[in-house]
Amino acid sequence: MTNYWIQLFINRNSTTSVGAEENLNAILKKYFPGDYQLEIIDIQEHPDKAEEACILAIPTLIRKWPQPEVRLIGALTVQTRVLAGLGIANVDHLLKQKEN
């Protein structure tokens, strides 16, 4: 089982959403290689999923696992903000743990 299950609701026609997707992918590949499940949901293609998740603004990142669920809404291009939202307080410590 993966340690992180994340959903990212975006509109691929929005530069803010595209930036959020790129930033999140870079973070996950760097800090959690192979240790996550990421669902990218374009609200234009899947409005039903956005409604079901009660998405009010985009981009919205939902950390589904580990519990409790956490939501980040808005500008997700700042790495420290996204890392904090994912519940990662000390990234350097986490990386050293993975090396051992």
N, C-alpha and C positions, 0 to 999 in steps of 0.2 A: 504494500500500500504506500502511496505517496504521502509525504508529510504536509503538502500544501495543495489545496484545491481552490482555484481562483477563477472567478468569472469576470470578464471585462466587457461591459456594455458600451458600445461606441456607435458612431455614425461615420462610416469610412469616407464620407464627403467632407468631413470636418478636419481641419489641420490639427486642432487640439486633440481630437480622438486619435489621429494617426500618430502624433507625438507621444501620447499616452501608451499606445500599443508598442511602439518602438522602445520606449523607456522600460516598460514592464518586461518585455522580452529580454532586453539586455540584462536587467537585474536578475531575472530567473535563471538565465543561462550562466551568469557569473557566480551567483551565490547558491544556486540549487540545481546543478546540472542533473537532469534525470530524476529529480526528487519532487516533481510537481505535476499537476494536471491543470492546464489552462484552457478555458473556453472563451473564445472571442465571439461575441454576439453582436452583430450589426442590427441595430433597431429598425433600420429600413427594411431589412430582409426578414426579420423575426419580431414584428411588433407584439405578437402574442406572448413571447418570452419576456419581453420588457414589461408588459402589463402584469404578467404573473409575478415578476420579481419586484413590482412596485417602483420601477425606475422613473424618477422625476427629472433627472438631468443627466447629461452625458459629458464626458466619460464618467462612468461609475465602475469602480472596482469592488467586487465582493469577495472577501476571503471566507469561503464556506467551511474550510477545514484548515487548521484546527479550530475547534469551537472556543469561544463564542464567535459567531459570525460578525465580521467587521466590514463596514462600508466606507469607502473613500469616494468623494464626489468632487468633480471639478478638475482643475489643473493637476495632472499626474505626471508632469515632466520633471519634477524635482525628485531625484533619487532618494534623498534622506526622508522626504515626506512619505514616499511609497514604502520604503523599508520600515519606517515607524508604523505605518498602517498595517503592514504584514506582521507586526509584532516582533520585529527584530531590533533589539536594543543595542547589541554589541556585535556588529558584523565581523570584526576581526577575530573575536573569540570563536564565533561560529565557524569561520574558515579554518582556524587552527584545529578545531575539533574534527572536522571532516578529513584533515590531512593525517590524523593519527589513526 
